[in-house]
Amino acid sequence: MNTGVVYDSILLDLNFGDTKERFFNRCWELNKEKLVAQGPNNDYVKYAMPQKFEENSGKYLNMLFYAKFDNASKIKSFDLKFSYTGWAPWNKELYANKLLPKICDTILKWYPGNKFINIDREGAPKLKVKVDGNRQITVFSEENTKDVSVLIEDLRIKMKNLK
């Protein structure tokens, strides 16, 4: 944060500071273009990633996302969940722990800069965290589950709320 570098772009032409109305309008545009759909329980927007995630594997990914808003109804963070489309409890090759390193590689391509650092937490999943300017990205998964979770936060807002 001391560098003064600001990264506002998140994904799909959505940015930190966009209003709730802008978020919903953009999702509506993406829906009309058939790029996104309603996610499970209407809690997320579902984006079926258009290409095979791994060459010659037949593995495709779903990405669920939703914005979190501050008191002024502006985007302060983004919650994403990635999972293989063919996930099943009996298919251990498609579990989140196998997907997590691949998601970290993808995040590094989408958001170049610093590498992830590992953070161990007693009794909780390990976290992978990277910070570039005002943008903090945290990646984790629960053991034996489907989803890899990614949280993209604007540290300008997070730090203000900690004071």
Backbone as a printed PyTorch tensor [residue, N CA C, xyz], in Angstrom:
tensor([[[  0.8250,  -1.1950,   0.0000],
         [  0.0000,   0.0000,   0.0000],
         [  0.8670,   1.2560,   0.0000]],

        [[  2.0430,   1.1890,   0.6150],
         [  2.8980,   2.3800,   0.6820],
         [  3.4240,   2.8050,  -0.6800]],

        [[  3.3740,   1.9350,  -1.6650],
         [  3.8640,   2.2880,  -2.9980],
         [  2.9510,   3.2930,  -3.6890]],

        [[  1.6960,   3.3470,  -3.2680],
         [  0.7330,   4.2300,  -3.9070],
         [  0.1440,   3.6480,  -5.1860]],

        [[  0.5760,   2.4380,  -5.5580],
         [  0.0540,   1.7870,  -6.7580],
         [ -1.3720,   1.3270,  -6.4730]],

        [[ -2.2800,   1.6280,  -7.4100],
         [ -3.6900,   1.2670,  -7.2410],
         [ -4.1100,   0.3550,  -8.3820]],

        [[ -4.6620,  -0.7840,  -8.0190],
         [ -5.2290,  -1.7240,  -8.9820],
         [ -6.7250,  -1.8110,  -8.7060]],

        [[ -7.5320,  -1.2440,  -9.5970],
         [ -8.9760,  -1.2480,  -9.4040],
         [ -9.6910,  -2.3220, -10.2160]],

        [[ -9.0870,  -2.7630, -11.3030],
         [ -9.7240,  -3.7380, -12.1860],
         [ -9.8010,  -5.1020, -11.4980]],

        [[-11.0000,  -5.7120, -11.5410],
         [-11.1610,  -7.0240, -10.9210],
         [-11.3150,  -8.0820, -12.0110]],

        [[-12.4720,  -8.1110, -12.6780],
         [-12.6810,  -9.0320, -13.7810],
         [-13.9400,  -8.6550, -14.5380]],

        [[-14.0160,  -9.1050, -15.7830],
         [-15.1910,  -8.9110, -16.6360],
         [-15.6630,  -7.4570, -16.6590]],

        [[-14.6950,  -6.5400, -16.7080],
         [-14.9570,  -5.1020, -16.7420],
         [-15.6790,  -4.6120, -15.4870]],

        [[-15.3670,  -5.2130, -14.3650],
         [-15.8600,  -4.7510, -13.0600],
         [-14.6580,  -4.3010, -12.2400]],

        [[-14.8780,  -3.2780, -11.4260],
         [-13.7800,  -2.6410, -10.7030],
         [-14.1540,  -2.3390,  -9.2600]],

        [[-13.1130,  -2.2530,  -8.4130],
         [-13.3420,  -1.7320,  -7.0690],
         [-13.9660,  -0.3530,  -7.2060]],

        [[-14.9380,  -0.0510,  -6.3700],
         [-15.5720,   1.2560,  -6.3860],
         [-16.7890,   1.3510,  -7.2870]],

        [[-16.9910,   0.3390,  -8.1620],
         [-18.2200,   0.3410,  -8.9630],
         [-19.4250,   0.2430,  -8.0280]],

        [[-20.5100,   0.8740,  -8.4160],
         [-21.7200,   0.8270,  -7.5930],
         [-22.4200,  -0.5210,  -7.7330]],

        [[-23.3070,  -0.7870,  -6.7920],
         [-24.1150,  -1.9980,  -6.8460],
         [-24.9290,  -2.0160,  -8.1400]],

        [[-25.4550,  -0.8460,  -8.5190],
         [-26.2280,  -0.7600,  -9.7570],
         [-25.3690,  -1.1180, -10.9670]],

        [[-24.1310,  -0.6210, -11.0060],
         [-23.2090,  -0.9450, -12.1090],
         [-22.9120,  -2.4430, -12.1480]],

        [[-22.7210,  -3.0540, -10.9710],
         [-22.4760,  -4.4980, -10.8870],
         [-23.6450,  -5.2720, -11.4990]],

        [[-24.8680,  -4.9500, -11.0690],
         [-26.0290,  -5.6720, -11.5740],
         [-26.2520,  -5.4180, -13.0630]],

        [[-26.0470,  -4.1900, -13.5120],
         [-26.1840,  -3.8790, -14.9430],
         [-25.1500,  -4.6400, -15.7680]],

        [[-23.9250,  -4.6980, -15.2760],
         [-22.8760,  -5.4210, -16.0090],
         [-23.1940,  -6.9130, -16.0630]],

        [[-23.6590,  -7.4700, -14.9710],
         [-24.0360,  -8.8930, -14.9580],
         [-25.1960,  -9.1460, -15.9170]],

        [[-26.1320,  -8.2070, -15.9920],
         [-27.2550,  -8.3350, -16.9210],
         [-26.7500,  -8.3250, -18.3600]],

        [[-25.7880,  -7.4260, -18.6730],
         [-25.1970,  -7.3880, -20.0120],
         [-24.5170,  -8.7170, -20.3470]],

        [[-23.7450,  -9.2330, -19.4000],
         [-23.0520, -10.5030, -19.6050],
         [-24.0370, -11.6530, -19.7780]],

        [[-25.1580, -11.5790, -19.0650],
         [-26.1920, -12.6040, -19.1900],
         [-26.8270, -12.5550, -20.5820]],

        [[-27.1080, -11.3530, -21.0700],
         [-27.6940, -11.2080, -22.4120],
         [-26.7350, -11.7360, -23.4790]],

        [[-25.4310, -11.6320, -23.2240],
         [-24.4210, -12.1500, -24.1490],
         [-24.2020, -13.6570, -23.9540]],

        [[-24.9530, -14.2480, -23.0140],
         [-24.8580, -15.6720, -22.6760],
         [-23.4720, -16.0620, -22.1520]],

        [[-22.8300, -15.1290, -21.4780],
         [-21.5330, -15.4000, -20.8680],
         [-21.6570, -15.8070, -19.4040]],

        [[-22.7400, -15.3670, -18.7560],
         [-22.9800, -15.7340, -17.3650],
         [-24.4300, -16.1600, -17.2030]],

        [[-24.6830, -16.8370, -16.0910],
         [-26.0350, -17.2640, -15.7460],
         [-26.1880, -17.1530, -14.2330]],

        [[-27.3940, -17.3820, -13.7790],
         [-27.6530, -17.3940, -12.3370],
         [-26.9390, -18.5850, -11.7240]],

        [[-26.2570, -18.3510, -10.6350],
         [-25.5630, -19.4220,  -9.9370],
         [-26.4680, -20.1130,  -8.9430]],

        [[-25.9180, -21.0770,  -8.1960],
         [-26.7090, -21.8350,  -7.2330],
         [-27.3510, -20.9340,  -6.1790]],

        [[-28.5950, -21.2000,  -5.8850],
         [-29.3590, -20.4800,  -4.8560],
         [-29.4240, -18.9750,  -5.0940]],

        [[-29.1050, -18.5330,  -6.2990],
         [-29.0910, -17.1180,  -6.6450],
         [-28.1140, -16.3340,  -5.7580]],

        [[-27.1050, -17.0320,  -5.2180],
         [-26.1050, -16.3920,  -4.3670],
         [-24.8970, -15.9050,  -5.1500]],

        [[-24.7090, -16.4290,  -6.3440],
         [-23.5430, -16.1140,  -7.1650],
         [-23.9630, -15.9700,  -8.6120]],

        [[-23.0710, -15.3730,  -9.3820],
         [-23.1830, -15.3570, -10.8350],
         [-22.2860, -16.4880, -11.3270]],

        [[-22.7880, -17.2700, -12.2610],
         [-22.0330, -18.4240, -12.7650],
         [-21.4240, -18.0870, -14.1230]],

        [[-20.1250, -18.2900, -14.2330],
         [-19.4020, -18.0790, -15.4760],
         [-18.7550, -19.4040, -15.8510]],

        [[-19.2190, -20.0110, -16.9320],
         [-18.6200, -21.2560, -17.4210],
         [-17.4180, -20.8610, -18.2640]],

        [[-16.2590, -21.1570, -17.7820],
         [-15.0470, -20.7640, -18.4940],
         [-15.0360, -21.4480, -19.8630]],

        [[-14.7980, -20.6930, -20.9220],
         [-15.0620, -21.1710, -22.2700],
         [-14.0980, -22.2090, -22.8400]],

        [[-12.9430, -22.3650, -22.2520],
         [-11.9890, -23.3000, -22.8150],
         [-11.6970, -24.4160, -21.8260]],

        [[-11.1070, -25.4900, -22.3380],
         [-10.6640, -26.5500, -21.4380],
         [ -9.6350, -25.9440, -20.5010]],

        [[ -9.7640, -26.2880, -19.2390],
         [ -8.8580, -25.7140, -18.2560],
         [ -7.4610, -26.3100, -18.3980]],

        [[ -7.4150, -27.5890, -18.6970],
         [ -6.1330, -28.2610, -18.8950],
         [ -6.1470, -28.8950, -20.2770]],

        [[ -5.1110, -28.6510, -21.0410],
         [ -5.0420, -29.2010, -22.3990],
         [ -5.1810, -30.7260, -22.3710]],

        [[ -5.9370, -31.2420, -23.3010],
         [ -6.1110, -32.6830, -23.5070],
         [ -6.6530, -33.4190, -22.2800]],

        [[ -7.3610, -32.7310, -21.4180],
         [ -7.8350, -33.3930, -20.2000],
         [ -9.3450, -33.5720, -20.1680]],

        [[-10.0760, -32.7780, -20.9210],
         [-11.5300, -32.8320, -20.8280],
         [-12.0630, -32.1520, -19.5830]],

        [[-11.2150, -31.4590, -18.8320],
         [-11.6240, -30.7980, -17.5980],
         [-12.0260, -29.3590, -17.8950]],

        [[-13.2450, -29.0260, -17.5250],
         [-13.7510, -27.6630, -17.6660],
         [-14.0220, -27.1070, -16.2830]],

        [[-14.0230, -25.7760, -16.1880],
         [-14.2280, -25.1100, -14.9010],
         [-15.4640, -24.2400, -14.9160]],

        [[-16.0960, -24.1720, -13.7510],
         [-17.0910, -23.1510, -13.4720],
         [-16.4450, -22.1500, -12.5330]],

        [[-16.7790, -20.9070, -12.7360],
         [-16.3660, -19.8690, -11.8070],
         [-17.6390, -19.1820, -11.3270]],

        [[-17.8320, -19.1570, -10.0340],
         [-18.9270, -18.4070,  -9.4230],
         [-18.3260, -17.1350,  -8.8410]],

        [[-19.0530, -16.0250,  -8.9670],
         [-18.5370, -14.7900,  -8.3890],
         [-19.6810, -13.9180,  -7.8920]],

        [[-19.3350, -13.0630,  -6.9400],
         [-20.2850, -12.0790,  -6.4500],
         [-19.5070, -10.9670,  -5.7550]],

        [[-19.9690,  -9.7660,  -5.9150],
         [-19.3180,  -8.6110,  -5.2830],
         [-19.8120,  -8.4450,  -3.8510]],

        [[-18.9400,  -7.9050,  -3.0230],
         [-19.3090,  -7.4700,  -1.6780],
         [-19.2030,  -5.9560,  -1.6850]],

        [[-20.1500,  -5.3170,  -1.0190],
         [-20.2650,  -3.8630,  -1.1060],
         [-20.0240,  -3.2070,   0.2440]],

        [[-19.5200,  -1.9920,   0.2120],
         [-19.3390,  -1.2210,   1.4420],
         [-20.6420,  -0.5020,   1.7930]],

        [[-20.5920,   0.3530,   2.8150],
         [-21.7970,   1.0580,   3.2620],
         [-22.3450,   2.0310,   2.2250]],

        [[-21.5080,   2.4350,   1.2640],
         [-21.9490,   3.3420,   0.2010],
         [-22.3890,   2.5590,  -1.0470]],

        [[-22.5650,   1.2410,  -0.8930],
         [-22.9810,   0.3580,  -1.9960],
         [-21.9930,   0.3550,  -3.1570]],

        [[-20.6930,   0.4100,  -2.8200],
         [-19.6390,   0.3160,  -3.8210],
         [-18.8420,  -0.9660,  -3.5870]],

        [[-18.3390,  -1.5470,  -4.6870],
         [-17.6140,  -2.8190,  -4.5800],
         [-16.3490,  -2.6350,  -3.7620]],

        [[-16.2340,  -3.4410,  -2.7010],
         [-15.0380,  -3.4260,  -1.8670],
         [-14.2400,  -4.7180,  -1.9950]],

        [[-14.9180,  -5.7920,  -2.4320],
         [-14.2260,  -7.0670,  -2.6050],
         [-15.0490,  -7.9670,  -3.5240]],

        [[-14.4190,  -9.0330,  -3.9440],
         [-15.0480, -10.0010,  -4.8330],
         [-14.8090, -11.3870,  -4.2740]],

        [[-15.8650, -12.1610,  -4.2120],
         [-15.8050, -13.5460,  -3.7500],
         [-15.9420, -14.4310,  -4.9870]],

        [[-14.9680, -15.3110,  -5.2140],
         [-15.0100, -16.2290,  -6.3480],
         [-14.8820, -17.6570,  -5.8480]],

        [[-15.5060, -18.5790,  -6.5600],
         [-15.3700, -20.0040,  -6.2740],
         [-15.1620, -20.7210,  -7.5950]],

        [[-14.1390, -21.5730,  -7.6380],
         [-13.8300, -22.3530,  -8.8240],
         [-14.0420, -23.8270,  -8.5260]],

        [[-14.5850, -24.5490,  -9.4970],
         [-14.7200, -25.9990,  -9.3620],
         [-14.7510, -26.6210, -10.7500]],

        [[-14.3480, -27.8750, -10.8150],
         [-14.4620, -28.6100, -12.0680],
         [-15.9320, -28.9130, -12.3280]],

        [[-16.3540, -28.8080, -13.5900],
         [-17.7610, -29.0740, -13.9270],
         [-18.1300, -30.5230, -13.6670]],

        [[-17.1820, -31.4400, -13.7680],
         [-17.4740, -32.8620, -13.5960],
         [-17.2490, -33.3670, -12.1870]],

        [[-17.1390, -32.4570, -11.2020],
         [-16.8610, -32.8740,  -9.8310],
         [-17.9280, -33.8400,  -9.3270]],

        [[-17.4790, -34.8720,  -8.6150],
         [-18.3620, -35.8080,  -7.9190],
         [-17.6080, -36.2990,  -6.6870]],

        [[-18.3250, -36.6360,  -5.6180],
         [-17.6460, -37.0350,  -4.3820],
         [-16.6980, -38.2210,  -4.5600]],

        [[-16.9480, -39.0620,  -5.5310],
         [-16.1180, -40.2450,  -5.7310],
         [-14.9360, -39.9890,  -6.6710]],

        [[-14.8840, -38.8140,  -7.2940],
         [-13.8180, -38.5190,  -8.2400],
         [-12.7770, -37.6150,  -7.5820]],

        [[-11.8360, -38.2190,  -6.8980],
         [-10.8570, -37.4660,  -6.1100],
         [ -9.9230, -36.6140,  -6.9730]],

        [[ -9.7870, -36.9400,  -8.2570],
         [ -8.9500, -36.1410,  -9.1580],
         [ -9.5350, -34.7540,  -9.4120]],

        [[-10.8250, -34.5860,  -9.1100],
         [-11.4720, -33.2910,  -9.3370],
         [-11.7500, -32.5460,  -8.0300]],

        [[-11.1110, -32.9790,  -6.9410],
         [-11.2810, -32.3050,  -5.6590],
         [-10.5270, -30.9710,  -5.6520]],

        [[-10.9330, -30.1070,  -4.7580],
         [-10.3650, -28.7650,  -4.6500],
         [ -8.8660, -28.7820,  -4.3760]],

        [[ -8.3880, -29.7270,  -3.5770],
         [ -6.9570, -29.7330,  -3.2630],
         [ -6.0980, -29.9800,  -4.5040]],

        [[ -6.6370, -30.6650,  -5.5090],
         [ -5.9300, -30.8700,  -6.7850],
         [ -6.0330, -29.6130,  -7.6570]],

        [[ -7.1290, -28.8950,  -7.5220],
         [ -7.3810, -27.7090,  -8.3350],
         [ -6.6620, -26.4720,  -7.7950]],

        [[ -6.4590, -26.3890,  -6.5070],
         [ -5.9090, -25.1820,  -5.8670],
         [ -4.6080, -24.6880,  -6.4960]],

        [[ -3.5890, -25.5310,  -6.7160],
         [ -2.3630, -24.9900,  -7.3160],
         [ -2.5840, -24.4630,  -8.7390]],

        [[ -3.5050, -25.0610,  -9.4530],
         [ -3.7980, -24.6160, -10.8180],
         [ -4.5200, -23.2670, -10.7980]],

        [[ -5.3830, -23.0720,  -9.8160],
         [ -6.0520, -21.7780,  -9.6800],
         [ -5.0320, -20.7040,  -9.3050]],

        [[ -4.1050, -21.0340,  -8.4240],
         [ -3.0620, -20.0590,  -8.0690],
         [ -2.2600, -19.6580,  -9.3090]],

        [[ -1.9140, -20.6220, -10.1580],
         [ -1.2030, -20.2970, -11.4020],
         [ -2.0450, -19.3930, -12.2950]],

        [[ -3.3310, -19.6860, -12.3960],
         [ -4.2330, -18.8760, -13.2210],
         [ -4.3430, -17.4600, -12.6720]],

        [[ -4.4960, -17.3360, -11.3570],
         [ -4.5960, -16.0140, -10.7220],
         [ -3.3210, -15.2040, -10.9930]],

        [[ -2.1650, -15.8700, -10.9470],
         [ -0.9090, -15.1620, -11.2290],
         [ -0.8460, -14.6740, -12.6750]],

        [[ -1.4650, -15.3980, -13.5930],
         [ -1.5180, -14.9390, -14.9840],
         [ -2.4850, -13.7640, -15.1270]],

        [[ -3.6250, -13.8410, -14.4440],
         [ -4.6200, -12.7700, -14.5210],
         [ -4.1520, -11.5020, -13.8260]],

        [[ -3.4570, -11.6910, -12.6990],
         [ -3.0230, -10.5780, -11.8610],
         [ -1.5210, -10.7090, -11.6020]],

        [[ -0.6930, -10.3650, -12.5920],
         [  0.7510, -10.5110, -12.3960],
         [  1.2460,  -9.5840, -11.2870]],

        [[  2.4340,  -9.8800, -10.8390],
         [  3.0310,  -9.0890,  -9.7680],
         [  3.6820, -10.0160,  -8.7740]],

        [[  3.4040,  -9.7830,  -7.5140],
         [  3.9990, -10.5950,  -6.4600],
         [  3.4830, -12.0280,  -6.5130]],

        [[  4.3000, -12.9280,  -5.9820],
         [  3.9230, -14.3350,  -5.8600],
         [  3.0640, -14.5140,  -4.6130]],

        [[  2.4470, -15.6810,  -4.5000],
         [  1.6860, -16.0240,  -3.3020],
         [  2.6350, -16.4100,  -2.1810]],

        [[  2.2370, -16.0620,  -0.9580],
         [  2.9210, -16.5760,   0.2270],
         [  1.9430, -17.4940,   0.9410]],

        [[  2.4730, -18.4910,   1.6300],
         [  1.6420, -19.4440,   2.3720],
         [  1.4740, -18.9630,   3.8010]],

        [[  0.2560, -19.0660,   4.2970],
         [ -0.0360, -18.6990,   5.6790],
         [ -0.7130, -19.8920,   6.3360]],

        [[ -0.0830, -20.4130,   7.3780],
         [ -0.6580, -21.5300,   8.1310],
         [ -1.5150, -20.9880,   9.2570]],

        [[ -2.6810, -21.6070,   9.4250],
         [ -3.5800, -21.2190,  10.5180],
         [ -3.9730, -22.4830,  11.2560]],

        [[ -3.7950, -22.4870,  12.5340],
         [ -4.1100, -23.6660,  13.3380],
         [ -5.6080, -23.9770,  13.2760]],

        [[ -5.9320, -25.1990,  12.9050],
         [ -7.3250, -25.6340,  12.8660],
         [ -8.1260, -25.0910,  11.7050]],

        [[ -7.4700, -24.4890,  10.7130],
         [ -8.1750, -23.9080,   9.5710],
         [ -7.3600, -24.1940,   8.3120]],

        [[ -7.9980, -24.0730,   7.1530],
         [ -7.2470, -24.3260,   5.9230],
         [ -6.0890, -23.3410,   5.7580]],

        [[ -5.0160, -23.8230,   5.1250],
         [ -3.9000, -22.9470,   4.7970],
         [ -4.3680, -21.9420,   3.7630]],

        [[ -3.8110, -20.7540,   3.8490],
         [ -4.1390, -19.6970,   2.9060],
         [ -2.9410, -19.4190,   2.0110]],

        [[ -3.2250, -19.0120,   0.7950],
         [ -2.2170, -18.4690,  -0.1040],
         [ -2.6410, -17.0280,  -0.3430]],

        [[ -1.7310, -16.0980,  -0.1100],
         [ -2.0680, -14.6740,  -0.1810],
         [ -1.0280, -13.9450,  -1.0210]],

        [[ -1.5180, -13.0290,  -1.8550],
         [ -0.6270, -12.1200,  -2.5840],
         [ -1.1860, -10.7190,  -2.4830]],

        [[ -0.2850,  -9.7480,  -2.4010],
         [ -0.6750,  -8.3440,  -2.3270],
         [  0.1060,  -7.5880,  -3.3870]],

        [[ -0.6230,  -6.8240,  -4.1810],
         [ -0.0390,  -5.9230,  -5.1720],
         [ -0.7350,  -4.5820,  -5.0000]],

        [[  0.0030,  -3.5760,  -4.5430],
         [ -0.6050,  -2.2690,  -4.3070],
         [ -1.7440,  -2.3910,  -3.3130]],

        [[ -2.9320,  -1.9540,  -3.7230],
         [ -4.1050,  -1.9930,  -2.8360],
         [ -4.8930,  -3.2970,  -2.9300]],

        [[ -4.4780,  -4.2090,  -3.8190],
         [ -5.2560,  -5.4260,  -4.0660],
         [ -4.6430,  -6.6220,  -3.3470]],

        [[ -5.4500,  -7.2440,  -2.4900],
         [ -5.0440,  -8.4690,  -1.7950],
         [ -5.8770,  -9.6280,  -2.3240]],

        [[ -5.2150, -10.7230,  -2.6780],
         [ -5.9020, -11.9080,  -3.1750],
         [ -5.5710, -13.0680,  -2.2510]],

        [[ -6.6190, -13.7010,  -1.7160],
         [ -6.4800, -14.8400,  -0.8250],
         [ -7.1270, -16.0480,  -1.4840]],

        [[ -6.4070, -17.1800,  -1.4840],
         [ -6.8960, -18.4120,  -2.0980],
         [ -6.8290, -19.5170,  -1.0580]],

        [[ -7.9020, -20.3330,  -0.9780],
         [ -7.8970, -21.4720,  -0.0630],
         [ -8.9610, -22.4780,  -0.4850]],

        [[ -8.8550, -23.6670,   0.0830],
         [ -9.8950, -24.6840,  -0.0980],
         [ -9.9710, -25.5200,   1.1720]],

        [[-11.1620, -26.0030,   1.4310],
         [-11.3620, -26.9450,   2.5220],
         [-10.9430, -28.3200,   2.0140]],

        [[-10.4570, -29.1670,   2.9030],
         [-10.0450, -30.5040,   2.4980],
         [-11.2470, -31.3320,   2.0390]],

        [[-11.0480, -32.1160,   0.9980],
         [-12.0710, -33.0370,   0.4660],
         [-13.3470, -32.3260,   0.0230]],

        [[-13.1930, -31.1770,  -0.5920],
         [-14.3610, -30.4410,  -1.0540],
         [-14.2520, -30.1430,  -2.5380]],

        [[-15.2360, -29.4500,  -3.0370],
         [-15.3730, -29.1490,  -4.4540],
         [-14.7390, -27.8200,  -4.8460]],

        [[-14.8910, -26.7940,  -4.0340],
         [-14.5690, -25.4190,  -4.4280],
         [-13.2110, -24.9360,  -3.9360]],

        [[-12.5520, -24.1900,  -4.8160],
         [-11.4100, -23.3690,  -4.4250],
         [-11.9510, -21.9500,  -4.2980]],

        [[-11.7720, -21.3570,  -3.1370],
         [-12.2910, -20.0120,  -2.8700],
         [-11.2020, -18.9770,  -3.0890]],

        [[-11.6010, -17.8550,  -3.6850],
         [-10.6940, -16.7350,  -3.9180],
         [-11.4070, -15.4750,  -3.4420]],

        [[-10.7210, -14.6920,  -2.6380],
         [-11.2480, -13.4190,  -2.1790],
         [-10.3020, -12.3250,  -2.6590]],

        [[-10.8390, -11.3790,  -3.4190],
         [-10.0620, -10.2480,  -3.9150],
         [-10.5660,  -9.0140,  -3.1830]],

        [[ -9.6820,  -8.3820,  -2.4090],
         [-10.0900,  -7.2650,  -1.5520],
         [ -9.3190,  -5.9910,  -1.8790]],

        [[ -9.9960,  -4.8750,  -1.7040],
         [ -9.3780,  -3.5570,  -1.8160],
         [ -8.8750,  -3.1900,  -0.4190]],

        [[ -7.5580,  -3.1820,  -0.2550],
         [ -6.9850,  -2.9200,   1.0620],
         [ -7.2340,  -1.5000,   1.5490]],

        [[ -7.4930,  -0.5650,   0.6370],
         [ -7.8010,   0.8010,   1.0740],
         [ -9.0450,   0.7920,   1.9620]],

        [[-10.0330,  -0.0140,   1.5890],
         [-11.2610,  -0.1040,   2.3720],
         [-11.0710,  -1.0070,   3.5820]],

        [[-10.4020,  -2.1360,   3.3900],
         [-10.1860,  -3.0770,   4.4890],
         [ -9.3960,  -2.4050,   5.6220]],

        [[ -8.3440,  -1.6800,   5.2820],
         [ -7.5200,  -1.0330,   6.3030],
         [ -8.2930,   0.0820,   7.0220]],

        [[ -9.1320,   0.8010,   6.2700],
         [ -9.9380,   1.8720,   6.8600],
         [-10.9230,   1.2770,   7.8830]],

        [[-11.4730,   0.1090,   7.5650],
         [-12.4410,  -0.5390,   8.4530],
         [-11.7900,  -1.1430,   9.6840]],

        [[-10.4780,  -1.3980,   9.6590],
         [ -9.7820,  -1.9670,  10.8080],
         [ -9.4410,  -0.9030,  11.8380]],

        [[ -9.4700,   0.3590,  11.4410],
         [ -9.0850,   1.4430,  12.3660],
         [-10.1650,   1.7290,  13.3500]]])
